Structure formats: C-alpha cells, structure tokens
Amino acid sequence: MHATDNTASPQNAAQQPMQLEIDHVTQLYENGEHAQMESATRALLERYPASAFAWSVLSMALQLQGKDALPALHKTVDLAPDDAEAHLHLGNAQLAIGQLDLAVGSYVRALEIQPAFTEAFSRLGDALQAQGHLPEAADCYREVLKMDPAHAVAHMGLGDILQLQRQFKAAETSYRHALTLAPGAAEIHRAIGDVQLAMGQHEQAILSYERALASDPDCALAHGGLADVLYKLGRYQQAAARYGAAVQYLPHVAAHYHGWGRSLHAIGQAADAEAAYRRAIELAPSVVAPLLHYADLLRETRRTEQAIVIYQAVFLLEPKNTDALHNLGVALQENGKLDQALAAFQQLLALMPNNPIAHCNIGVVMQALGQRSIAMQSYRRALEMNPRHAAIHFNLGTCQMESGQMDEAAKSYATSIKLDPQAYQSHLNLNGTLNRLGRINEAIAHCRQVLKSNPDWDELHSNLLFYLSHSEHVDAAALFAEHLRFGERFEAPLRAAWPPHENTRDPERRLRIGLVSADLYNHAVANFITPVLQQLAHAPRLEIVVYANSKHDDAVTRHLQGLVSVWRQVELLSHEELAQQITSDAIDILIDLSGHTGYSRLLTFARKPAPLQASWIGYPLTTGLQAMDYYLTDRHMAPPGLLDKQFTEKLVFLPASAPFIPSPDAPPVSPAPACEHGHITFGSFNRANKLSRSVIARWSALLLAVPNARMVLAGMPSEDSSNKLRAWFAKEGIAAERLSFYAHTNTSDYLALHRLVDVCLDTLPYTGGTTTLHALWMGVPTLTMKGSILPSLVSATILEHVGLNAFIAQDDADFVQKGRLIATDIAQLAALRAGLRARVKNSAMGQPALIAAGLENALRTMWQRWCAGLPPASFEAEFAPVSKKTEDVGL
C-alpha cells in the first residue's frame, strides 16, 4: 500500500494515526477487504480529520472500489502540498477521467517538488501524449530513461509516440527494450504486432499477436490486431472470429465492430454484418468508414434508397469525401436517377479534376442516357490520364459495341484483357463482338485458350458451345461430346448434393411450373413465349412462376408479368440461392429458356432444384446436363430417333416447337421484285457469324448458275464485315456489282428490306429461325439445306410446317439445282409470295392455342410419369389436328 507519508512532529503528533491503526488498514488492504478498508479509514478521519495519510488511504480505498476518489485526493494535496506522491496520485485520477490539463498541472507540481521523480515524468508523458503533444511527451519518456534505463513503461510510452509519428522501426526498437524488461507482457507483444502490421510484416505480426494472446487470452486489442492482419490477408472467416472475440472482451470499441462487419460482409453473412455496422455507427456516429461500408452493403442488397441517404449523410460530415461522392453517384445510377448521378460525378470531378475514374463515371452515366458520343469522349479523356486501366477500356468497348463500331470494340476489349488477363467480362464481350463480326473461328480459339487457364468460367464454356454450333468443322458427335464435358465439369461435383424432392405425388393436382430466362423483354424468346403464356394464363391446372434473370423492364416485360402467378427478379441471386428459392417455391417442373446462351442459369439447373426439369426455345442443342430431363421440340425439327443420341434429355414433341407472332411493325407484302426487274434477287438476313467461307461458296455456286441473279445481304455489323464478304465472293467469281449490302437496322426497316428480295438463301450448319419466319411473313421463302444437328434443321422444320418442302435441299448440288429451278419460274414464285402469310397462320406455328394445349399435355405426362416412379422418356404430346391442312408446294 502506497499512501502519503507525513512524519509527525512534536506539535502535530496528536493529529496522526498511531502505528497500530496504520497496521490495521494496511492489513485490510493486503487482504483485499476494500469496503472494510474504507470504513476503517473513515473512522480514522473522525479521530484525525487533518491526517494527510488517512485521506490518502481513503482515496485508495475508493479507487479500488471504482468510486469517486477526487475529493479525497484534493484533500490529501491540501493537507500535504509539498508531497510529490500526493500530486502524482491526483494527476493519475484526473488523467483517468480525461481532465488532461489538470493532470499535466499535477504532474508538473510533483516534479517541481521532486525533480528526479521518474513515475511523475512517465505519467506526464502519458498526459501530453493524450493531448497530442507528441514531441513533448517523447522528451518526458526519454528523461525517464536517462534516469532509469530499465523503466519498461517509459520504453513502451516512447514506442507509442514513435508509432504515432509513423517511425515504425524505431517504435519496434523501443517496444523490444520494454519486452526484455517484461518478457511476458501481453500489451508489449500486441504493440510490436501493431508496428509489424503497419510495416506490412504480416506473418511476423501474427506471431506477435499470438504471443500476446498466449500471455493474456482476454487481450481485446490483440484479438483486434490479429483480426486486422487476417482481414488484410483475405482470411475473412478467421478475421471474423477474432473481431468477435475483440468485441466480446472490449464491447465499446467501434473499430472492432467495423472490422467485424467487414469480415462478415466478405464471407456473405450480410445480416450479421449489418448488425455489426449498426453497432459501430452507434458507438461512433461521426466516423465515416462504418457508414460507408454499411451503405455499400445496403446497395448490394438492393436497398439503394437507404444507401443513398447514408452516402448523403457521409457527404454532409465530410463534404470532400470522394469515396462517398463516388458511391453516391453509383447508387443513384443504379436507382435510375441518372441526372442526380451525373451531378454527383461532376462534383467528384471538381474535387479530382485529373482523376480518370471521375471521367469514367461520367462516361457511364452519359452512355446510360444514350449520349454515346459524349460517353466515349469521357472514356478517352480517362484513358489519357490512365491508359493502363482495364475497366475503362472495357467501358469504351461496350459503348463502341452499342454504337455499332464492332471492330473498334474488339480492339478495346483486347486491350482490356491484355492489361488484366482475368477481366472476365472483357473476355465474354470480346467473344460476343467477334461472334457478331462473323469471326467465329477466332471466337472459338479465344474461348479454348482462356479456358485452359480458367476452366471454371462456366459462361465462357457456354459461349464456346454456342460458337461450336456455328462451326462447319465440328460434327454432331464432337459437338455432343463438348456439351457432355460441360456437364462433367460443372454438374458432376453437384450431383451428390441433389436435394430429395418432397413434392406431393398426385398425378392430377395443380402443377407449379417455373420458367427461367434472362430474355423476358423485347427479345425473340419473349416473342415466342408470350402467346403461349397468354393461352395458359387462366389454365386451372397450372400455376406459372417466372424467374427473371435480368434487369430489363419494358412493355413486353410488364405484359408478361400480368400473365403469370408469381414473378421473381433473380439476377442478383447466386446459383445456390436461386436453387434454394426454387425448391422453397415447391416448383414441380422447371423450364429453362436459355440453354447455353447469355445469362443462362444452367448451374442452377445443375443443382436439380425441381423434380422435373426441361429446356425449351432458347437453344437448339442439348444442355449436356443429367439434371435436365426433357427437351421440348417437334417431330419436324427432330424426327423421332434421328437426334436422340445428341441429347442428354429425352425429346418431347409438341405440335410445333414454338409459335410465331408477326411483328406489328411488319409492312404489307410487296410484289415480287423479279416481276419488275426480270431477274431474281436472292437475299440473306442472317447474323454475320453464320456466314462462313463454305456458305459463301455455296451461294456463289448458285449465283454462277443463275448469272443474271443479284443478291442482297442485310444485317451487316460493320463495313469491315461487308468488305470481307465481298472479298470472299470475289474469290468465288462473283462480281461486287451483283451484291448489295445493308447495315444492321431496326425491326421496321429490316422487315421492309424484304421488298428487295425474292428468295432468301440459308446458312449452314446454323440455319435461320426467326429470320426464316419473318421472311415467310413478308412473302419471301427461304432455300435451305438440311444438316446433321438440330441447328441445321430449324429452317427445314419451318418450311415443312408451311408445306414448302421443295425449298429444302439435301446437299450442295441439290441446293444449286433447286435454286436454278426456282429462278426459272418467276410467275409461280410471285403467286406463292402472296399466299405465304396464310400458310403461316394455318400452320401449327400460327396457332398458339394448339401449341399451348400440347405443352400442357406434355407437362401433365411428364408429371404423371414422375408420380408413377417412371424415368423420363421421349413421347409425342397429344393435341388436336390443325384446322386447315397446308398444301405442299413444288416448283
């Protein structure tokens, strides 16, 4: 026990406790009986009210019990004004409650009385440090060490000062001096860990924090420091556990809650992260870092309005906080408030005029506003400042692609990839651009090259399959094998975890049908599915649930939303989360409308969330998944038995694969141009990626056989593409003046171009589909040739449905022969042109009610087989015959 010692003089001896009384309170202190110590001391003060010793002991008893000792300490100093230790104790109490100026005064008075008082110098250093007077505090610690080089606390205090001054190596030296004097002190090991962390010595810092925790498992700051290291190393699960320990032992430190929230956020525990962020904000409402991260979490979980409010609050706290401005702009943009987003980014640019990201952000908003020219200027300005920023090259490429500058877009994506080989979206978009440019072999080669080092990129693997379906160099067996490889790569690891399906096995009950697609807007897939859903909207035995995998929202989207029971936006859900949602929704039959096309959810289907799963419309080949039970087609497209070995699914034959509803933009059918010009004009509206050298060679052979014929090629993505095709035709002996090229355009103008064409020529191996149907509606038949895979049979299927078998060739020679025959009978071709719309209407394709009835029957048959415990099997859906038979036409 250390109390103020006042030696009694003869005149005041009666005012001081006797030794027996002093021994009594001392014994109570040593026994830890602090309440009794307080009572005994108060009793002494009744007898000796002017005893500085008694007041000093009382203050100690009060402090040990957590009570207010300041009045007793002040009384001690008043009675013993020249006692340096009394002033020290008073200063310690003042420092503990934050009375820094008073504490400094008490320590200075102690040193005036006793200049070599090392403890007073050390505590004065602590007080000056708390005031921010770092050089003066360091001088105090150094003064202590001159007098006592073995003063561990002074070494520690000097280390703290040096760390605050970012003199990390010197700080570590001071801490290690302290450690030699107190080798088991957890706080010293923790402090060494702090400076090692600051110097980037992560593994050494981990060892120091672990040594601190070995000495004191409850050391909250060591838990927090270790968590900081683990977070920096990306070991978020371990970091979260350590932050959790830190807040358990020291529950009022906002930084620990903030770190805990970040770690939980990183491992996907959004709800727990949100709670941690909220606690950090409660503890330190004016600290912006937790506010920013909390707002980021809100934005990620689609609570954009709340995120915007918090970003704005941060901006009020720190008007020059560029992170807040940037994130506010992003949130406003995501919320569709483009003008406000632009204002935020322009304000960011005012603060950071030479920041490339600020210019890039403005470009993103201008692009969203349709101001692509201005957007590209902003991107180029950003690249002037940072030409090695991969994301800006990507944004520029996207803007160029949207503007039809395909060749430039390909170059921008290639640059982005060169700068960042792991730029996933750049790889995808480069493939898409090469595909649209008709450079299909380059797209295939690029996919294969990238997949060697990134075999788990499922979207890129799907791209490869789609491009291979356009290649004339891949036969049916090889194409099927490639699809099986996709299943083995991505589905096989999931099969053991397929859930048991507890759907009620009642063969006649109402069925819950799920549709999964990213194309439920003004898109070909939506055009096919809409008339079917219109027929099934009121089907009493079906309930339709849609899982929309894109943010597109137009008139088509809103119309479709009104046709189904449940509409879920799922673009932000992971495959695992979507699978859980589908299982939770108790879907009986889940239908994929994408296959291996953009934004598909095949990895959701690979988890088998529904007992029965089928693919339809979106992709004319197998998915390659064992989890997919059926593929919906028709007997014209896939004659029973012909293509079974090319599908992992069992084929189900509808009246027609899909209905055709003509565009409202379609103009009336025009007269056959051959009647006016005296010669036939062939045409093509197919995508450029279908136009291979062999296709051009086949068309050229026909043009050579009909020397007065001309040809129109529309839908060209760029002048470079047109020039490439001119060169290919020239090598086949076709003069450029016989060819007319038209750029890709809107639907109305595209359909109107059919007035220039008598007969369309088809591609192979990927034939027309929608283009063939549009051409028929505009009075233009298509001359096609059958191949060995389903994509090469689509046009033939359509022609068979409308009775135009004479336009289906079996090989190259037959293609030329049929084309010559068609060209010789312009009158019959003109007559056929006028009646094609009626043929389409009278076919199964023109009767959505028929297809809807076939689909409903097919779904019921699938379900009944499952209820009976039978495996999937191919079958033909029963349906009523078409109302009017379409006559076959020969030419």
Secondary structure, 3 states (H helix, E strand, C coil): CCCCCCCCCCCCHHHCCCHHHHHHHHHHHHCCCHHHHHHHHHHHHHHCCCCHHHHHHHHHHHHHCCCCCHHHHHHHHHHCCCCHHHHHHHHHHHHHCCCHHHHHHHHHHHHHHCCCCHHHHHHHHHHHHHHCCHHHHHHHHHHHHHHCCCCHHHHHHHHHHHHHCCCHHHHHHHHHHHHHHCCCCHHHHHHHHHHHHHCCCHHHHHHHHHHHHHHCCCCHHHHHHHHHHHHHCCCHHHHHHHHHHHHHHCCCCHHHHHHHHHHHHHCCCHHHHHHHHHHHHHHCCCCHHHHHHHHHHHHHCCCHHHHHHHHHHHHHHCCCCHHHHHHHHHHHHHCCCHHHHHHHHHHHHHHCCCCHHHHHHHHHHHHHCCCHHHHHHHHHHHHHHCCCCHHHHHHHHHHHHHCCCHHHHHHHHHHHHHHCCCCHHHHHHHHHHHHHCCCHHHHHHHHHHHHHHCCCCHHHHHHHHHHHCCCCCCCHHHHHHHHHHHHHHHHHHHHHHCCCCCCCCCCCCCEEEEEEECCCCCCHHHHHHHHHHHHHCCCCCEEEEEEECCCCCCHHHHHHHCCCCEEEECCCCCHHHHHHHHHHCCCCEEEECCCCCCCCCHHHHCCCCCCEEEECCCCCCCCCCCCCCEEEEECCCCCCCCCHHHCCCEEEEECCCCCCCCCCCCCCCCCCHHHHHCCCEEEECCCHHHCCHHHHHHHHHHHHHCCCCEEEEEEECCHHHHHHHHHHHHHCCCCHHHEEEEECCCHHHHHHHHHHCCEEECCCCCCCCHHHHHHHHCCCCEEEECCCCHHHCHHHHHHHHCCCHHHEECCHHHHHHHHHHHHHCHHHHHHHHHHHHHHHHHCHHHCHHHHHHHHHHHHHHHHHHHHCCCCCCCEECCCCCCCCCCCCCCC
